[in-house]
């Protein structure tokens, strides 16, 4: 009986060690996997930067390494990252005659590069008293446009698409450069 009693605690220790070993191996695998993923994604960004710098050196003077010229301008346009200029939420009365209706929408404008967006948005914080003149002009033009629309026009997909195009045209005039796209994050007609 003493041998059976002595072997029971040893079996419990072996089971505990097996579980501990499995937990340690799983933790090690997860840590290595996370580290590998971080290295892959972080290293990938550095490689892309290096490739862009290398391509930039090969294309100086508007000429490609193979002697082609004229495509340097297209690459310059691609080098600019598009940026978003977020405008404060608009709440306007619509032009419906049968019932008073309003529109609440949040508009963001996509422009060619981050420098233009930064100069317009003032660091992303909206302070009405310190709003840049071009943003105020764009908001005014958009506000005037929105108040001419009816709920029926705005409820259809075609109406929203047409509205986005009209907003882009008006904002482009106010900014004095092209607005590539208009993003509607909130769109409530009531």
Secondary structure, DSSP 8 states (H G I E B T S, - for coil): -HHHHHHHHHHHHHHHHHHHHHHHHHHHHHHHHHHHHHHHHHHHHHHHHHHHHHHHHHTGGGB-TTS-BS-HHHHHHHHS--EEEE---EEEE---SSS--EEEEEEEEEES-HHHHHHHHGGG---GGG--HHHHHHHHHHHHHHTT--HHHHHSHHHHHHHHHHHHHHHHHHHTS-EEEEEEEEEEE-
